[in-house]
Amino acid sequence: MTRMPGTARYARALLIALGLSGLVCALRLTAAAAAFESGALGGLVLGMLLTAAAGCAVVAVAALVVSARFAEGGGAVRRGTVVVGWVIALGSLGAGLAHHFAWSTGIAPGVLLVALSSGESAKEWFARDARRPPSDQVRP
């Protein structure tokens, strides 16, 4: 297989979009923490905002790193994609339950990312050996 299948291309595009939106989320949470005026529970709230920002940043960087490695293929890249998808879906579920339902919008893209990277054509793409040329291009 020399061309990346559609499901893998869509998963890569979704990873890039989720990574960029995660960076924006981390920046917004950091800005909220910087503008926060501490009061009776100021230290606790400030810590929660910075912890959430760090979590968003880590997941965003992981999504962007995994998307950059898509062309190489390999089982580790596919597993990384599935893990990022589940972390986004479950993290969004937790944020939606703990804070506001609007934070749960990441559930659908996370589950879609898992579904796209678990399909047969995507599994074949990741299972191929990128270092070896396809059999129709090997010269005797």
Steps between C-alpha positions, in 0.01 A plus 500: 500500500673814380227758557354583838133389512224752555429391856862553597509841329184604684644376828817701437302815420289447813815457709637829367172679569476355851863585569457861394176539695671349804775761477237774480325351804827493694570863412151608607526316832845650561367848422210443739746392770716807439201733526357324805484699820561282799256503783410249766547202270727677250795263524280195446320645199825627352654154538200337335516740205871442448461122535223501238716717272793261537276201422364669187852588388634147551215340305530764225873443458447122500235536228729715285798267546295193408358677194853587386598132513206377288700470177733246664215277610563233759304350781625752755356789298160329474500420873600860573209622291257275687639610837474869409142444382399329824675759717318780317163322521529407868654834597216683329247279674657576838518873427139501385385325816714709733459845351257563216347292222672719238833344600372161386520590131827308469329165555383465139835588335685272743276203426513579126880501516498156663254368242698638204829355619348161583361425153643226279655732241665709773633184668650389169661843453659495842607135468702559184875547510573856381872433458447226242373598152178332382544168321404644161796744519768250601747428222659155473 
